[in-house]
């Protein structure tokens, strides 16, 4: 019962966590819709045809139209913007107030997209949208980016809602099984009390009958009369004992059937509990690990870094951060396909793991980027390990479509400092990685 209750609590916690995640995505969707409304308002007054499209889009946005309708409206708006640009090109000089408003809107959209990257690390559309945003120079392009972003948010939100419903169904099933077990125990208790009461009743009847017989024997004066009294009393006692035995046999048979049924129920519950435990462990692993390379993901890295930063403030062991990026990885994907790119990522992750200690931490934080945390080593030793890992990656051999492909990686590394706050250490490592890329790639740059 305690283990079942523990699982019940775990699924309740899981359900609450998914509800919280769903609520957060709903808030993100609301923020996106507010941005769409503001963009529609900002674009008014340029052209009557464009105004009509913006009014229609704003109305659909206010009534929470679905992604299919918004996508069609975005296509129509894009066509209208192209038509307006063809007739009267957009002036190159932008009023300061409008330029400021445009920059603020783009910055808000960029912030939303950056928030989506760690949540959807496998979603290639997110970095693509970030790239498109840096090049966007019209309301139509920005509206298309927002529409696609809203689709990603809605899809993830729907997935969370589906998982929440599944968890609720599992919890309901476990609750039903527990209620069955409680009912069985209640019936067993009632049967035990009934058996005790019946036993007491039969015992009282026999004792009373023996007392009556004793009194009658003492008062009897003839042998024939005494014989008749004894015979009648024994028949009554025998009948009552047989009736009691019959009831006990029936009760025992019913109890046996119920016990066997409950035994099968308990066996099913144990099997389902093991399956649920396995599924929960898989989901827990999946929530903290990259599904492709099986190393930790960005969420795990953020949690580990927060723990380490707390320790740094208390003056514990030194920690080195190694930020990696595979060189020319986009060229591999474009030339040989994503399956080839996936194979490279998995091999590099394996290479990193094989070159590290059990207490070291490695994560894939997005695309072709990895990060490693080395604890308890001098910075000189961390640089040595970084070089060994870089050489290990360069020694990997790949052949795609009969062509040998060389894979290399660049690294920026830094040591965490007690006064580091926020992403200071990550920013230093990122700046060092940029220098490694700029200086020719396939090298480690410390800072």
TORFI-828263 format. One record per residue (C-alpha): residue in one letter; z, y, x. Coordinates in Angstrom, 3 decimals. Layout:
N
+------+----------+----------+----------+
| code |       pz |       py |       px |
+------+----------+----------+----------+
|    A |        Z |        Y |        X |
...
+------+----------+----------+----------+
END
This chain:
447
+------+----------+----------+----------+
| code |       pz |       py |       px |
+------+----------+----------+----------+
|    X |    0.000 |    0.000 |    0.000 |
|    X |    0.818 |    2.425 |    2.823 |
|    X |   -2.520 |    1.747 |    4.539 |
|    X |   -4.401 |    2.206 |    1.276 |
|    X |   -2.551 |    5.446 |    0.640 |
|    X |   -3.407 |    6.559 |    4.173 |
|    X |   -7.112 |    5.943 |    3.558 |
|    X |   -6.856 |    7.745 |    0.260 |
|    X |   -5.437 |   10.797 |    2.046 |
|    X |   -8.125 |   10.619 |    4.714 |
|    X |  -10.872 |   10.694 |    2.111 |
|    X |   -9.172 |   13.540 |    0.318 |
|    X |   -9.113 |   15.468 |    3.609 |
|    X |  -12.781 |   14.631 |    4.170 |
|    X |  -13.605 |   15.836 |    0.677 |
|    X |  -11.755 |   19.111 |    1.251 |
|    X |  -13.538 |   19.622 |    4.566 |
|    X |  -16.954 |   19.130 |    2.926 |
|    X |  -16.044 |   21.479 |    0.106 |
|    X |  -15.072 |   24.096 |    2.697 |
|    X |  -18.358 |   23.562 |    4.547 |
|    X |  -20.310 |   23.868 |    1.304 |
|    X |  -18.491 |   27.095 |    0.463 |
|    X |  -19.319 |   28.523 |    3.889 |
|    X |  -23.001 |   27.751 |    3.416 |
|    X |  -22.976 |   29.287 |   -0.024 |
|    X |  -21.571 |   32.477 |    1.498 |
|    X |  -24.331 |   32.396 |    4.133 |
|    X |  -26.920 |   31.996 |    1.389 |
|    X |  -25.447 |   34.972 |   -0.452 |
|    X |  -25.654 |   37.055 |    2.718 |
|    X |  -29.310 |   36.107 |    3.127 |
|    X |  -30.058 |   37.081 |   -0.439 |
|    X |  -28.378 |   40.447 |    0.086 |
|    X |  -30.574 |   40.978 |    3.141 |
|    X |  -33.690 |   40.143 |    1.123 |
|    X |  -32.639 |   42.695 |   -1.497 |
|    X |  -32.070 |   45.376 |    1.118 |
|    X |  -35.421 |   44.661 |    2.767 |
|    X |  -37.151 |   45.004 |   -0.584 |
|    X |  -35.471 |   48.348 |   -1.111 |
|    X |  -36.352 |   49.469 |    2.423 |
|    X |  -40.062 |   48.688 |    1.950 |
|    X |  -40.498 |   50.597 |   -1.299 |
|    X |  -42.818 |   53.609 |   -1.380 |
|    X |  -45.431 |   52.487 |    1.146 |
|    X |  -48.062 |   51.298 |   -1.355 |
|    X |  -48.057 |   50.745 |   -5.160 |
|    X |  -49.348 |   47.174 |   -4.844 |
|    X |  -46.724 |   46.409 |   -2.210 |
|    X |  -44.057 |   47.980 |   -4.450 |
|    X |  -44.970 |   45.584 |   -7.279 |
|    X |  -44.616 |   42.595 |   -4.957 |
|    X |  -41.266 |   43.856 |   -3.658 |
|    X |  -39.963 |   44.468 |   -7.191 |
|    X |  -40.940 |   40.909 |   -8.202 |
|    X |  -39.324 |   39.433 |   -5.084 |
|    X |  -36.128 |   41.438 |   -5.587 |
|    X |  -35.892 |   40.329 |   -9.239 |
|    X |  -36.368 |   36.668 |   -8.285 |
|    X |  -33.753 |   37.051 |   -5.566 |
|    X |  -31.214 |   38.535 |   -7.995 |
|    X |  -31.531 |   35.624 |  -10.406 |
|    X |  -31.107 |   33.123 |   -7.518 |
|    X |  -34.617 |   31.715 |   -7.697 |
|    X |  -35.193 |   28.416 |   -5.910 |
|    X |  -36.963 |   28.088 |   -2.574 |
|    X |  -40.293 |   27.036 |   -4.134 |
|    X |  -40.569 |   30.254 |   -6.128 |
|    X |  -39.366 |   32.393 |   -3.205 |
|    X |  -41.894 |   30.743 |   -0.901 |
|    X |  -44.740 |   31.567 |   -3.277 |
|    X |  -43.519 |   35.144 |   -3.601 |
|    X |  -43.254 |   35.413 |    0.189 |
|    X |  -46.880 |   34.262 |    0.553 |
|    X |  -47.991 |   36.775 |   -2.070 |
|    X |  -45.982 |   39.520 |   -0.337 |
|    X |  -47.533 |   38.627 |    3.010 |
|    X |  -51.014 |   38.902 |    1.497 |
|    X |  -50.117 |   42.289 |    0.029 |
|    X |  -48.816 |   43.519 |    3.394 |
|    X |  -51.995 |   42.342 |    5.126 |
|    X |  -54.082 |   44.125 |    2.503 |
|    X |  -52.119 |   47.342 |    2.935 |
|    X |  -52.417 |   47.135 |    6.721 |
|    X |  -56.184 |   46.638 |    6.434 |
|    X |  -56.605 |   49.774 |    4.291 |
|    X |  -54.120 |   52.030 |    6.069 |
|    X |  -52.625 |   50.761 |    9.323 |
|    X |  -48.888 |   51.192 |    9.692 |
|    X |  -48.168 |   54.344 |   11.758 |
|    X |  -46.932 |   53.658 |   15.254 |
|    X |  -44.378 |   56.473 |   14.956 |
|    X |  -41.376 |   55.403 |   12.903 |
|    X |  -38.828 |   57.826 |   11.511 |
|    X |  -35.509 |   57.508 |   13.341 |
|    X |  -33.571 |   56.593 |   10.205 |
|    X |  -36.049 |   53.859 |    9.228 |
|    X |  -36.167 |   52.536 |   12.793 |
|    X |  -32.394 |   52.335 |   12.888 |
|    X |  -32.311 |   50.552 |    9.555 |
|    X |  -34.987 |   48.062 |   10.728 |
|    X |  -33.089 |   47.326 |   13.947 |
|    X |  -29.856 |   46.776 |   12.035 |
|    X |  -31.545 |   44.377 |    9.613 |
|    X |  -33.198 |   42.407 |   12.422 |
|    X |  -29.876 |   42.238 |   14.272 |
|    X |  -28.161 |   40.870 |   11.154 |
|    X |  -30.871 |   38.224 |   10.702 |
|    X |  -30.639 |   37.295 |   14.396 |
|    X |  -26.876 |   36.858 |   14.057 |
|    X |  -27.350 |   34.486 |   11.117 |
|    X |  -29.927 |   32.450 |   13.033 |
|    X |  -27.645 |   32.238 |   16.070 |
|    X |  -24.892 |   30.905 |   13.805 |
|    X |  -27.294 |   28.226 |   12.552 |
|    X |  -28.128 |   26.910 |   16.047 |
|    X |  -24.886 |   24.974 |   16.693 |
|    X |  -24.743 |   23.808 |   13.065 |
|    X |  -28.334 |   22.497 |   13.091 |
|    X |  -28.883 |   21.520 |   16.752 |
|    X |  -31.709 |   19.099 |   15.901 |
|    X |  -33.551 |   21.552 |   13.646 |
|    X |  -36.537 |   22.814 |   15.656 |
|    X |  -37.237 |   25.523 |   13.076 |
|    X |  -34.162 |   27.555 |   14.105 |
|    X |  -35.276 |   28.463 |   17.674 |
|    X |  -38.794 |   28.943 |   16.304 |
|    X |  -37.489 |   31.475 |   13.764 |
|    X |  -35.540 |   33.246 |   16.500 |
|    X |  -38.749 |   33.539 |   18.504 |
|    X |  -40.678 |   34.834 |   15.503 |
|    X |  -37.945 |   37.379 |   14.808 |
|    X |  -38.291 |   38.941 |   18.255 |
|    X |  -41.999 |   39.506 |   17.543 |
|    X |  -41.742 |   40.561 |   13.877 |
|    X |  -42.994 |   44.092 |   13.202 |
|    X |  -43.457 |   44.165 |    9.433 |
|    X |  -41.476 |   43.581 |    6.264 |
|    X |  -43.741 |   40.688 |    5.359 |
|    X |  -43.035 |   38.812 |    8.573 |
|    X |  -39.308 |   39.447 |    8.256 |
|    X |  -39.333 |   38.323 |    4.616 |
|    X |  -41.079 |   35.079 |    5.610 |
|    X |  -38.415 |   34.457 |    8.282 |
|    X |  -35.640 |   35.074 |    5.752 |
|    X |  -37.255 |   32.764 |    3.207 |
|    X |  -37.483 |   29.931 |    5.739 |
|    X |  -33.880 |   30.590 |    6.803 |
|    X |  -32.763 |   30.395 |    3.184 |
|    X |  -34.550 |   27.027 |    2.853 |
|    X |  -32.666 |   25.661 |    5.876 |
|    X |  -29.350 |   26.907 |    4.514 |
|    X |  -30.027 |   25.455 |    1.070 |
|    X |  -31.105 |   22.075 |    2.473 |
|    X |  -27.955 |   21.817 |    4.590 |
|    X |  -25.819 |   22.939 |    1.675 |
|    X |  -27.400 |   20.297 |   -0.572 |
|    X |  -26.721 |   17.649 |    2.075 |
|    X |  -23.062 |   18.683 |    2.229 |
|    X |  -22.820 |   18.577 |   -1.567 |
|    X |  -24.324 |   15.072 |   -1.580 |
|    X |  -21.825 |   13.867 |    1.032 |
|    X |  -18.993 |   15.391 |   -0.990 |
|    X |  -20.106 |   13.493 |   -4.101 |
|    X |  -20.296 |   10.248 |   -2.124 |
|    X |  -16.806 |   10.789 |   -0.766 |
|    X |  -15.542 |   11.558 |   -4.270 |
|    X |  -17.095 |    8.317 |   -5.559 |
|    X |  -15.483 |    6.320 |   -2.752 |
|    X |  -12.133 |    7.943 |   -3.433 |
|    X |  -12.437 |    7.145 |   -7.132 |
|    X |  -13.203 |    3.486 |   -6.326 |
|    X |  -10.193 |    3.224 |   -4.004 |
|    X |   -8.024 |    4.853 |   -6.662 |
|    X |   -9.224 |    2.308 |   -9.250 |
|    X |   -8.364 |   -0.573 |   -6.935 |
|    X |   -4.919 |    0.843 |   -6.282 |
|    X |   -4.332 |    1.216 |  -10.009 |
|    X |   -5.328 |   -2.434 |  -10.484 |
|    X |   -2.833 |   -3.457 |   -7.831 |
|    X |   -0.122 |   -1.342 |   -9.426 |
|    X |   -0.897 |   -2.932 |  -12.802 |
|    X |   -0.655 |   -6.391 |  -11.309 |
|    X |    2.730 |   -5.619 |   -9.780 |
|    X |    3.920 |   -4.166 |  -13.087 |
|    X |    2.849 |   -7.301 |  -15.007 |
|    X |    4.481 |   -9.507 |  -12.367 |
|    X |    7.706 |   -7.559 |  -12.767 |
|    X |    7.563 |   -7.935 |  -16.551 |
|    X |    6.937 |  -11.665 |  -16.163 |
|    X |    9.888 |  -12.036 |  -13.811 |
|    X |   12.174 |  -10.229 |  -16.254 |
|    X |   10.829 |  -12.353 |  -19.141 |
|    X |   11.406 |  -15.544 |  -17.150 |
|    X |   14.968 |  -14.517 |  -16.357 |
|    X |   15.678 |  -13.613 |  -19.972 |
|    X |   14.203 |  -16.891 |  -21.235 |
|    X |   16.212 |  -18.881 |  -18.691 |
|    X |   19.443 |  -17.169 |  -19.721 |
|    X |   18.645 |  -17.818 |  -23.401 |
|    X |   18.022 |  -21.554 |  -22.855 |
|    X |   21.124 |  -21.838 |  -20.710 |
|    X |   23.221 |  -20.132 |  -23.392 |
|    X |   21.783 |  -22.418 |  -26.086 |
|    X |   22.590 |  -25.572 |  -24.063 |
|    X |   26.098 |  -24.379 |  -23.193 |
|    X |   26.841 |  -23.450 |  -26.815 |
|    X |   25.453 |  -26.768 |  -28.006 |
|    X |   27.660 |  -28.676 |  -25.537 |
|    X |   30.709 |  -26.729 |  -26.701 |
|    X |   29.923 |  -27.447 |  -30.342 |
|    X |   29.403 |  -31.105 |  -29.523 |
|    X |   32.725 |  -31.230 |  -27.668 |
|    X |   34.553 |  -29.789 |  -30.648 |
|    X |   32.871 |  -32.186 |  -33.068 |
|    X |   33.620 |  -35.175 |  -30.815 |
|    X |   37.273 |  -34.209 |  -30.666 |
|    X |   37.449 |  -33.992 |  -34.462 |
|    X |   35.442 |  -37.164 |  -35.192 |
|    X |   37.417 |  -40.224 |  -36.330 |
|    X |   34.664 |  -42.812 |  -36.646 |
|    X |   32.375 |  -44.244 |  -33.986 |
|    X |   29.292 |  -44.103 |  -36.241 |
|    X |   29.898 |  -40.446 |  -36.977 |
|    X |   30.443 |  -39.718 |  -33.280 |
|    X |   27.203 |  -41.511 |  -32.385 |
|    X |   25.234 |  -39.483 |  -34.925 |
|    X |   26.680 |  -36.187 |  -33.646 |
|    X |   25.866 |  -36.993 |  -30.029 |
|    X |   22.335 |  -38.145 |  -30.869 |
|    X |   21.544 |  -34.997 |  -32.913 |
|    X |   22.938 |  -32.694 |  -30.244 |
|    X |   20.973 |  -34.390 |  -27.493 |
|    X |   17.774 |  -34.115 |  -29.541 |
|    X |   18.331 |  -30.375 |  -30.014 |
|    X |   19.025 |  -29.854 |  -26.305 |
|    X |   16.016 |  -31.979 |  -25.339 |
|    X |   13.723 |  -30.000 |  -27.680 |
|    X |   14.917 |  -26.679 |  -26.317 |
|    X |   14.463 |  -27.844 |  -22.718 |
|    X |   10.941 |  -29.111 |  -23.472 |
|    X |   10.034 |  -25.844 |  -25.194 |
|    X |   11.350 |  -23.913 |  -22.215 |
|    X |    9.383 |  -26.141 |  -19.839 |
|    X |    6.195 |  -25.615 |  -21.861 |
|    X |    6.634 |  -21.848 |  -21.773 |
|    X |    7.277 |  -21.965 |  -18.012 |
|    X |    4.143 |  -24.044 |  -17.396 |
|    X |    2.080 |  -21.587 |  -19.420 |
|    X |    3.676 |  -18.643 |  -17.651 |
|    X |    3.081 |  -20.287 |  -14.262 |
|    X |   -0.588 |  -20.930 |  -15.080 |
|    X |   -1.098 |  -17.317 |  -16.147 |
|    X |    0.731 |  -16.078 |  -13.067 |
|    X |   -1.419 |  -18.301 |  -10.838 |
|    X |   -4.622 |  -16.955 |  -12.399 |
|    X |   -3.479 |  -13.360 |  -11.994 |
|    X |   -2.363 |  -13.990 |   -8.423 |
|    X |   -5.693 |  -15.582 |   -7.498 |
|    X |   -7.559 |  -12.698 |   -9.118 |
|    X |   -5.469 |  -10.180 |   -7.235 |
|    X |   -5.921 |  -12.138 |   -3.997 |
|    X |   -9.688 |  -11.826 |   -4.400 |
|    X |   -9.293 |   -8.135 |   -5.242 |
|    X |   -7.173 |   -7.573 |   -2.155 |
|    X |   -9.718 |   -9.445 |   -0.019 |
|    X |  -12.481 |   -7.203 |   -1.416 |
|    X |  -10.366 |   -4.123 |   -0.799 |
|    X |   -9.662 |   -5.179 |    2.783 |
|    X |  -13.375 |   -5.745 |    3.385 |
|    X |  -14.275 |   -2.404 |    1.842 |
|    X |  -11.517 |   -0.709 |    3.824 |
|    X |  -12.968 |   -2.070 |    7.061 |
|    X |  -16.428 |   -0.905 |    6.009 |
|    X |  -15.077 |    2.530 |    5.097 |
|    X |  -13.185 |    2.721 |    8.367 |
|    X |  -16.344 |    1.835 |   10.281 |
|    X |  -18.350 |    4.398 |    8.334 |
|    X |  -15.676 |    7.029 |    8.821 |
|    X |  -15.619 |    6.342 |   12.555 |
|    X |  -19.397 |    6.626 |   12.665 |
|    X |  -19.333 |    9.887 |   10.734 |
|    X |  -16.559 |   11.211 |   12.947 |
|    X |  -18.560 |   10.221 |   16.030 |
|    X |  -21.720 |   11.768 |   14.564 |
|    X |  -19.931 |   15.021 |   13.795 |
|    X |  -18.918 |   15.392 |   17.453 |
|    X |  -21.901 |   13.852 |   19.263 |
|    X |  -25.596 |   14.526 |   19.640 |
|    X |  -27.446 |   11.815 |   17.674 |
|    X |  -30.279 |   11.552 |   20.213 |
|    X |  -28.481 |   11.401 |   23.571 |
|    X |  -25.062 |   10.275 |   22.231 |
|    X |  -23.260 |   12.787 |   24.440 |
|    X |  -21.025 |   15.458 |   22.888 |
|    X |  -22.619 |   18.246 |   20.825 |
|    X |  -22.114 |   22.011 |   20.709 |
|    X |  -19.208 |   21.735 |   18.289 |
|    X |  -17.353 |   19.363 |   20.623 |
|    X |  -18.035 |   21.678 |   23.544 |
|    X |  -16.630 |   24.690 |   21.686 |
|    X |  -13.478 |   22.732 |   20.838 |
|    X |  -13.057 |   21.396 |   24.389 |
|    X |  -13.624 |   24.846 |   25.900 |
|    X |  -11.019 |   26.374 |   23.561 |
|    X |   -8.480 |   23.752 |   24.694 |
|    X |   -9.323 |   24.319 |   28.338 |
|    X |   -9.083 |   28.101 |   28.020 |
|    X |   -5.610 |   27.693 |   26.568 |
|    X |   -4.679 |   25.593 |   29.588 |
|    X |   -6.238 |   28.125 |   31.955 |
|    X |   -3.965 |   30.803 |   30.541 |
|    X |   -1.028 |   28.568 |   31.433 |
|    X |   -2.289 |   28.027 |   34.985 |
|    X |   -3.275 |   24.325 |   34.891 |
|    X |   -5.989 |   22.515 |   36.888 |
|    X |   -9.193 |   24.338 |   37.931 |
|    X |  -12.291 |   23.831 |   35.771 |
|    X |  -15.940 |   24.292 |   36.750 |
|    X |  -18.687 |   24.895 |   34.166 |
|    X |  -22.222 |   23.631 |   34.893 |
|    X |  -24.960 |   24.922 |   32.552 |
|    X |  -28.237 |   22.975 |   32.778 |
|    X |  -31.750 |   23.532 |   31.476 |
|    X |  -34.656 |   21.119 |   31.964 |
|    X |  -37.581 |   22.795 |   33.696 |
|    X |  -40.911 |   23.079 |   31.834 |
|    X |  -39.607 |   20.899 |   29.020 |
|    X |  -41.760 |   22.623 |   26.390 |
|    X |  -44.837 |   21.633 |   28.371 |
|    X |  -43.796 |   17.966 |   28.166 |
|    X |  -43.343 |   18.202 |   24.403 |
|    X |  -46.623 |   20.019 |   23.907 |
|    X |  -48.600 |   17.726 |   26.209 |
|    X |  -47.143 |   14.315 |   25.417 |
|    X |  -45.322 |   14.719 |   22.112 |
|    X |  -41.721 |   14.850 |   20.993 |
|    X |  -41.183 |   11.111 |   21.544 |
|    X |  -41.816 |   11.673 |   25.232 |
|    X |  -39.459 |   14.651 |   25.177 |
|    X |  -36.771 |   12.579 |   23.463 |
|    X |  -37.098 |    9.888 |   26.099 |
|    X |  -36.633 |   12.487 |   28.852 |
|    X |  -33.547 |   13.949 |   27.162 |
|    X |  -31.913 |   10.539 |   26.776 |
|    X |  -32.632 |    9.600 |   30.394 |
|    X |  -31.252 |   12.891 |   31.719 |
|    X |  -28.093 |   12.492 |   29.620 |
|    X |  -27.638 |    8.966 |   31.016 |
|    X |  -28.162 |   10.320 |   34.531 |
|    X |  -25.446 |   12.932 |   33.996 |
|    X |  -22.991 |   10.384 |   32.593 |
|    X |  -23.538 |    7.940 |   35.433 |
|    X |  -22.815 |   10.642 |   38.005 |
|    X |  -19.575 |   11.887 |   36.462 |
|    X |  -15.989 |   10.679 |   36.205 |
|    X |  -14.465 |    9.420 |   32.956 |
|    X |  -12.421 |   12.613 |   32.570 |
|    X |  -15.455 |   14.903 |   32.959 |
|    X |  -17.179 |   16.335 |   29.900 |
|    X |  -20.917 |   16.549 |   29.189 |
|    X |  -22.590 |   17.902 |   26.049 |
|    X |  -26.042 |   18.742 |   24.784 |
|    X |  -25.719 |   22.211 |   23.316 |
|    X |  -29.247 |   22.601 |   21.990 |
|    X |  -32.864 |   21.811 |   22.831 |
|    X |  -33.099 |   20.928 |   26.508 |
|    X |  -29.772 |   22.546 |   27.443 |
|    X |  -26.752 |   20.562 |   28.664 |
|    X |  -23.325 |   21.685 |   29.815 |
|    X |  -20.786 |   19.899 |   31.995 |
|    X |  -17.090 |   20.661 |   32.529 |
|    X |  -15.462 |   19.341 |   35.715 |
|    X |  -11.647 |   19.396 |   35.780 |
|    X |   -9.323 |   19.304 |   38.777 |
|    X |  -11.956 |   19.858 |   41.494 |
|    X |  -12.456 |   22.665 |   43.947 |
|    X |  -15.465 |   24.857 |   43.300 |
|    X |  -17.050 |   23.598 |   46.515 |
|    X |  -16.736 |   20.003 |   45.274 |
|    X |  -18.187 |   21.054 |   41.899 |
|    X |  -21.217 |   22.543 |   43.696 |
|    X |  -21.665 |   19.281 |   45.598 |
|    X |  -21.614 |   17.279 |   42.353 |
|    X |  -24.082 |   19.694 |   40.775 |
|    X |  -26.489 |   19.140 |   43.671 |
|    X |  -26.107 |   15.373 |   43.395 |
|    X |  -26.849 |   15.524 |   39.670 |
|    X |  -29.874 |   17.772 |   40.250 |
|    X |  -31.251 |   15.306 |   42.809 |
|    X |  -30.533 |   12.446 |   40.406 |
|    X |  -32.610 |   14.092 |   37.673 |
|    X |  -35.434 |   14.813 |   40.117 |
|    X |  -35.421 |   11.138 |   41.154 |
|    X |  -36.078 |    9.961 |   37.590 |
|    X |  -39.538 |    8.529 |   37.095 |
|    X |  -41.547 |    8.885 |   33.878 |
|    X |  -45.060 |    7.793 |   32.974 |
|    X |  -46.689 |    9.081 |   29.806 |
|    X |  -50.189 |    7.997 |   28.854 |
|    X |  -50.607 |    6.581 |   32.330 |
|    X |  -49.709 |    9.862 |   34.017 |
|    X |  -46.614 |   10.169 |   36.249 |
|    X |  -44.427 |   13.078 |   35.157 |
|    X |  -41.810 |   14.717 |   37.340 |
|    X |  -38.756 |   16.083 |   35.571 |
|    X |  -36.415 |   18.608 |   37.191 |
|    X |  -33.458 |   20.658 |   36.030 |
|    X |  -31.948 |   24.016 |   36.932 |
|    X |  -28.235 |   24.751 |   36.895 |
|    X |  -25.980 |   27.775 |   36.810 |
|    X |  -22.348 |   27.072 |   37.609 |
|    X |  -19.133 |   29.042 |   37.629 |
|    X |  -15.399 |   28.437 |   37.773 |
|    X |  -13.235 |   29.324 |   34.801 |
|    X |  -10.785 |   32.136 |   35.442 |
|    X |   -7.355 |   32.728 |   33.889 |
|    X |   -8.488 |   36.104 |   32.546 |
|    X |  -11.676 |   34.755 |   30.931 |
|    X |  -11.947 |   35.599 |   27.245 |
|    X |  -14.470 |   34.521 |   24.648 |
|    X |  -17.760 |   33.473 |   26.237 |
|    X |  -17.241 |   35.192 |   29.597 |
|    X |  -17.511 |   31.994 |   31.640 |
|    X |  -20.519 |   30.799 |   29.651 |
|    X |  -22.249 |   34.160 |   30.121 |
|    X |  -21.721 |   33.963 |   33.889 |
|    X |  -23.125 |   30.446 |   34.023 |
|    X |  -26.043 |   31.513 |   31.829 |
|    X |  -26.818 |   34.461 |   34.129 |
|    X |  -26.727 |   32.128 |   37.153 |
|    X |  -29.039 |   29.696 |   35.331 |
|    X |  -31.460 |   32.547 |   34.669 |
|    X |  -31.526 |   33.320 |   38.402 |
|    X |  -32.162 |   29.674 |   39.187 |
|    X |  -35.140 |   29.710 |   36.815 |
|    X |  -36.405 |   33.015 |   38.166 |
|    X |  -36.113 |   31.884 |   41.781 |
|    X |  -38.365 |   28.850 |   41.350 |
|    X |  -36.420 |   26.320 |   39.222 |
|    X |  -35.028 |   22.921 |   40.315 |
|    X |  -31.982 |   24.471 |   41.970 |
|    X |  -28.288 |   25.161 |   41.378 |
|    X |  -27.027 |   28.726 |   41.584 |
|    X |  -23.247 |   29.330 |   41.747 |
|    X |  -21.568 |   32.535 |   40.645 |
+------+----------+----------+----------+
END
